[in-house]
Amino acid sequence: MAGLTTEDRNPLSQGLQAVPAEVALSRMLDAQQGALAAIRPAVPALARAAEIAAKTLRGGHRLGYAGAGSSGLMALSDRLELAGTFGIAPERTPMLFAGGSAALSHMIGGVEDDLALAGRDLEASGLGAGDAIICLSASGRTPYTVEVARQAKARGVTVIAFANVAGSPLLSAADVAILIETGAEIVAGSTRLGAATAQKVALNMLSVQLGIGLGHVHEGYMVNVVADNAKLVDRAARIVAAVSGAGLQEARAALGQTAGAVKPAILIAAGADPARAAELLDRHGGHLGPALREIGR
């Protein structure tokens, strides 16, 4: 690990243990903000990755996530949100996390070095040609994650890789390499800090752009939301009303005709009948903009 920028000492850490808590916390915030700034040069690569991810799911294929430790947790967090926010079924987004569910309650360090485990997890995921996988590692050298990427690519899976160190093996193995060069952590080597923060924000950006590409975001609304609790049922009605221009009562009535599906409910509330709404969405690939224009909205 010697020579990795994530293992270097951050100047902000000097005397950190001796300064008042407010000063220490302010330095930590400065370090986090510096890590976020490192995302900016990665925006073009993130755009390519989001386009590939959307194309993969649109084509009926699957989008996997892989990682170990803190990077794996960032991957898992993003993957879990896809279902509720964008209505993407969990079986479309398999998760390869070193150590599995047991490692979520107690982080097991040794599993990240297990190449055989990486192969078994990839085999169990069923990912193959036409699919894509997002692999994350702060150092870009985590054996589990690099091996998943290597074997996935050999299977014809498109590999999108995130790492925080330039020239790392994971980025070299990727079809789309996303370098977020966050540098030294305020606690040297603790990549749950700046590196993980930047990874999480970059993943947020990628998954929102993925949602846009699939037509699941319209005018800033999550129009493919799965309304499976009272809060989301209310949100769905407000989204239908806001986008269609109808009142809340009409929005709820439209949702009643679509079993809670927001996109067709928007078109129904805007004046289409259910069959017309379904036809428009099918013809426009799930995108509301052109469908609404066809009915004069």
Sequence and secondary structure as in RCSB ss.txt:
>XXXX:A:sequence
MAGLTTEDRNPLSQGLQAVPAEVALSRMLDAQQGALAAIRPAVPALARAAEIAAKTLRGGHRLGYAGAGSSGLMA
LSDRLELAGTFGIAPERTPMLFAGGSAALSHMIGGVEDDLALAGRDLEASGLGAGDAIICLSASGRTPYTVEVAR
QAKARGVTVIAFANVAGSPLLSAADVAILIETGAEIVAGSTRLGAATAQKVALNMLSVQLGIGLGHVHEGYMVNV
VADNAKLVDRAARIVAAVSGAGLQEARAALGQTAGAVKPAILIAAGADPARAAELLDRHGGHLGPALREIGR
>XXXX:A:secstr
 TT GGGS  GGGTTTTTS HHHHHHHHHHHHHHHHHTTGGGHHHHHHHHHHHHHHHHTT  EEEEE HHHHHHH
HHHHHHHHHHH   GGGS EEETTTTHHHHS  GGGGG HHHHHHHHHHHT  TT EEEEEESSS  HHHHHHHH
HHHHTT EEEEEESSTT HHHHT SEEEE    S SSTT TTTHHHHHHHHHHHHHHHHHHHHTT EETTEETT 
   SHHHHHHHHHHHHHHH   HHHHHHHHHHTTT HHHHHHHHTT  HHHHHHHHHHTTT HHHHHHHTT 
